[in-house]
Amino acid sequence: MPDAVVIGAGPNGLVAANLLADAGWSVEVLEEQPVPGGAVRHDRGVEPDFVSDLCSSFYPWPPPPRSSPVSAWRNTDCAGAMPRRSSPTR
């Protein structure tokens, strides 16, 4: 029996499962859909030549200073990646 069961393989469930696994817990992730991704999944169901998002499609990371423990956990120094606040278009 696992130490933790995470229900849902969307972004939040996968982050939670990874944090628990990093802490040494055995984790089982349960997902109803045939593929992980939750609300950020995509498919070619509307038009086979195009990939369409199934739900929302924009998830920016919070800008520095990091506003959550999960933001601090990710490595933003990799390949020069730096989160930026998105600007509205006028």
C-alpha positions in Angstrom: 0.0 0.0 0.0 1.4 3.5 -0.9 2.1 6.2 1.7 -0.1 8.6 -0.3 -2.7 8.4 -3.1 -3.0 11.5 -5.3 -6.3 11.7 -7.1 -5.9 13.4 -10.5 -2.9 13.7 -12.8 -3.4 17.3 -13.6 -0.7 19.9 -12.9 -1.5 20.2 -9.2 -1.7 16.4 -8.7 1.6 15.8 -10.5 3.4 18.4 -8.5 2.0 17.1 -5.3 3.0 13.5 -6.2 6.5 14.7 -7.1 7.0 16.6 -3.9 5.9 13.6 -1.9 8.1 11.2 -3.8 11.0 13.6 -3.4 10.4 13.5 0.4 10.7 9.7 0.2 7.0 8.7 0.2 5.7 6.0 -2.0 2.9 7.6 -4.1 0.2 6.3 -6.4 -1.5 8.7 -8.8 -5.1 7.9 -9.9 -6.4 9.5 -13.1 -9.8 8.9 -14.8 -8.7 10.0 -18.2 -6.4 7.8 -20.4 -3.6 10.4 -20.4 -2.3 12.8 -17.7 -2.5 16.5 -17.9 -5.9 17.5 -16.4 -7.1 20.8 -17.8 -3.9 21.4 -19.8 -4.5 18.4 -22.2 -4.8 18.8 -25.9 -6.0 16.7 -28.9 -6.8 16.7 -32.6 -10.5 15.9 -32.1 -11.9 19.1 -33.7 -9.6 19.1 -36.8 -7.0 16.4 -37.3 -4.5 18.9 -38.8 -4.5 21.2 -35.7 -3.9 20.6 -32.1 -6.5 22.2 -29.8 -6.5 22.8 -26.1 -9.3 21.0 -24.2 -9.5 23.6 -21.5 -7.6 26.7 -20.5 -4.2 27.1 -22.0 -2.1 29.8 -20.2 -0.5 29.1 -16.9 2.3 31.7 -16.2 4.6 31.1 -13.2 4.5 33.8 -10.5 7.1 36.5 -10.9 9.9 37.0 -8.4 9.9 37.1 -5.5 8.6 33.6 -5.6 5.2 33.5 -4.1 4.8 29.8 -3.2 6.9 26.9 -2.0 6.4 25.1 -5.3 7.8 28.1 -7.2 10.9 28.0 -5.0 11.2 24.2 -5.6 11.5 24.6 -9.4 14.8 25.5 -11.0 14.4 28.8 -12.8 18.2 29.2 -13.4 18.1 26.3 -15.9 18.9 27.5 -19.4 18.5 31.2 -18.3 14.7 30.7 -17.8 13.2 33.6 -15.8 9.5 34.1 -15.1 8.1 37.4 -16.2 4.8 39.1 -15.6 2.6 39.1 -18.7 1.6 42.5 -20.0 -1.9 43.1 -21.4 -2.0 44.1 -25.1 -3.4 47.5 -26.0 
